[in-house]
């Protein structure tokens, strides 16, 4: 049986009003908050090739009933959440460590 791949696409507008499109890879919730792991999607194939492939981790916040994604300012919080996502994504995508 073929499994059809349907990624969750997220549109984020930055503080300059520019729209960025991401694929949502995963989301988690800890005692400190809710977070998403995103992978950029580009219209221009060259931009895709130039991208480092780095996953972007943002904190989910809510204000006046609106959902916002924000950078994680605290280094310890970022590292903790980054490690959680790394473990989960390795399991999810069965990534192997390169030696």
Buried (B, 14 or more C-beta within 10 A) or exposed (E): EEEEEEEEEBEBEEEEEEEBEBBEBBBBEEEEBBBBBBBBBEEEEEEEEEEEEEBBBBBBEEEEEEEEBEEBEEEEBBEBBBEBBBEBBEEEEEEEEEE
